[in-house]
Amino acid sequence: MSFGRLMVHVTTASEMLPVHGARVLTMDNHNRILFDHSTDENGMTGYIDLPAPDPSLTLRPQTASLGIGNFNVVVTHPNFQQVTVHNVEIIGDKTSYLPVSMHPSTNGRAFLGDDPVQDVFIPQRVDPSQDSSQFHAMGVSTGTVTTQGGNLNMRSGPGMNYHVLMPIPNGTQLTILGEHDGFYFVRTPAGREGWVSVNFVLR
């Protein structure tokens, strides 16, 4: 049974560049692997469809009855230190966006099976009423790049500090897939996906 969805975005910690080929493991709170994904050239996993919450598989069984699932996410890459994010809470029928930053490995190998170098805890629950706090799937809609004649930068993440993937000419029709913190997650007519400012897209 399908539950909420998660999208993981992996970048380098220093320059916010996308990490291609990172392994992303989504686990329950008994550390059983539910899904095994790899990031694409933009550092994205795509949508991860999560199972419905099971009271026996959560640290807080009462949240399962509220439609909230708890999951752990482990990210590894041969050139970077492992990152483990504990207690990621996903609300049913919502899509959440999880940014992960990775630091270079000091010995050139992954930390598979070792103690994680970074251990991040996220105890707070994503509030679906706070639109700016999570990534929202929006279904299929379209928008037009509207600038003063120049190009609009497509970035690897929802923020001006993320790496520029490509320029998009004024007037280009985009498919809008989601929104997070003032940025649309879009697809170009050529099939490229990334983030653009909502201020320059007319729906």
C-alpha positions in Angstrom: 0.0 0.0 0.0 1.4 3.4 -1.0 1.9 6.1 1.5 3.6 9.5 1.3 6.5 10.1 -1.1 10.1 11.3 -0.4 12.6 13.0 -2.7 16.2 13.0 -1.6 18.6 15.6 -3.0 22.3 15.0 -2.5 24.9 17.7 -2.9 28.5 18.5 -1.8 28.7 20.3 1.4 31.1 23.0 0.3 29.9 24.1 -3.2 26.3 22.6 -3.3 27.2 20.6 -6.4 25.0 17.6 -7.2 26.4 14.2 -6.2 25.8 11.7 -9.1 25.6 8.0 -8.2 25.1 8.3 -4.5 23.4 5.3 -3.0 20.3 6.2 -1.0 18.9 3.6 1.3 15.4 4.1 2.9 14.9 2.0 6.0 12.3 1.4 8.7 13.2 2.0 12.3 14.3 -1.7 12.6 16.9 -0.8 10.0 15.3 -3.0 7.4 15.9 -1.7 3.9 12.7 -0.7 2.1 14.2 0.9 -1.0 17.6 1.2 -2.6 18.0 4.2 -5.0 20.8 6.0 -6.8 21.0 9.7 -7.5 20.9 11.0 -11.1 23.1 13.7 -12.6 21.2 16.4 -10.7 21.8 14.6 -7.4 18.1 13.6 -7.1 16.6 10.2 -6.4 13.2 11.0 -8.0 10.1 10.1 -6.1 10.4 7.3 -3.4 6.9 5.8 -2.7 6.9 4.8 0.9 4.7 2.1 2.5 1.9 2.9 4.9 3.0 3.3 8.6 3.0 0.2 10.7 2.8 0.7 14.5 5.3 -2.2 14.9 7.9 -0.4 12.7 8.0 3.0 14.3 9.6 4.4 17.4 6.3 6.2 18.2 3.4 3.9 17.4 0.8 6.5 18.1 1.9 8.5 15.0 1.0 5.6 12.7 -2.7 6.1 13.5 -2.3 9.8 12.5 -1.0 8.9 9.1 2.7 9.7 9.9 5.5 7.3 9.1 9.0 7.3 10.5 12.0 6.3 8.3 15.8 6.4 8.3 17.8 7.4 5.3 21.4 6.4 4.7 23.4 8.0 1.9 26.8 6.6 0.7 29.2 7.3 -2.1 32.8 5.9 -2.7 34.2 9.5 -2.6 32.2 10.9 0.4 31.6 10.2 4.0 28.4 8.4 4.9 25.4 10.4 6.0 22.6 8.9 8.2 19.4 10.8 8.7 17.3 9.4 11.6 13.6 9.7 12.2 12.4 11.3 9.0 8.7 11.7 9.4 6.5 11.5 6.3 2.9 12.4 6.2 0.5 10.3 4.1 -0.3 11.6 0.6 2.4 14.3 0.8 5.7 14.5 -0.9 8.6 15.7 1.3 12.0 17.0 0.1 15.1 15.9 2.0 18.4 17.8 1.2 21.6 15.9 2.2 25.1 17.4 2.1 28.1 15.2 1.8 31.7 15.8 2.8 34.7 14.2 0.9 36.0 10.9 2.4 39.4 11.3 4.0 40.6 7.9 3.0 39.0 7.5 -0.5 36.5 4.8 0.5 32.8 4.6 1.5 31.9 4.0 5.1 29.6 1.1 4.2 29.0 -0.9 7.4 31.1 1.4 9.5 29.9 3.9 12.1 28.5 6.9 10.3 30.7 10.0 10.3 27.6 12.3 10.3 24.6 11.3 12.3 21.7 13.7 11.8 18.5 13.6 13.9 15.3 15.2 12.6 12.7 14.9 15.4 10.2 17.4 14.2 7.2 16.5 12.2 6.6 18.1 8.8 3.5 20.2 9.1 1.4 19.9 5.9 -0.2 23.3 6.6 3.2 25.0 6.3 3.6 25.0 2.5 7.1 26.5 2.6 8.5 23.8 4.8 8.3 20.8 2.4 8.3 19.9 -1.2 4.8 19.6 -2.7 3.9 17.5 -5.6 1.5 19.5 -7.8 0.4 17.2 -10.5 1.0 18.2 -14.1 0.8 21.9 -14.7 2.6 24.3 -17.0 4.3 27.7 -16.8 6.1 30.1 -19.1 9.5 31.6 -18.3 8.9 35.3 -18.0 12.0 37.5 -17.6 13.0 40.9 -19.0 14.4 39.1 -22.1 17.3 37.3 -20.5 17.7 33.6 -19.5 16.4 32.0 -16.3 18.9 29.8 -14.5 17.9 26.2 -13.7 19.6 25.1 -10.5 20.3 21.8 -8.9 18.3 22.7 -5.7 15.7 25.1 -4.4 17.9 28.1 -3.6 20.3 30.7 -5.2 23.3 28.9 -3.6 22.8 25.8 -5.7 24.8 24.9 -8.8 23.4 26.3 -12.1 22.5 23.4 -14.4 21.6 25.3 -17.5 20.1 28.6 -18.7 16.4 28.6 -19.9 15.5 31.1 -22.6 12.7 33.6 -22.0 9.3 32.3 -23.2 10.1 28.6 -22.7 7.2 26.4 -21.7 7.9 24.4 -18.6 6.2 21.5 -16.9 5.8 22.2 -13.2 6.2 19.1 -11.0 6.5 20.6 -7.5 7.3 23.6 -5.3 9.6 24.2 -2.4 10.5 27.4 -0.6 9.9 29.8 -3.5 11.2 27.5 -6.3 9.4 25.3 -8.8 10.8 21.8 -9.7 10.3 21.8 -13.4 11.0 19.8 -16.6 12.0 21.5 -19.9 10.7 20.5 -23.3 14.0 18.6 -23.8 13.4 16.6 -20.6 15.9 18.3 -18.3 14.7 18.7 -14.7 15.8 21.2 -12.0 14.7 24.2 -9.9 13.8 27.7 -11.0 12.5 30.7 -9.1 8.8 31.1 -9.0 9.2 34.8 -9.6 10.0 34.2 -13.2 7.5 31.6 -14.2 4.0 32.6 -15.2 1.4 29.9 -14.6 
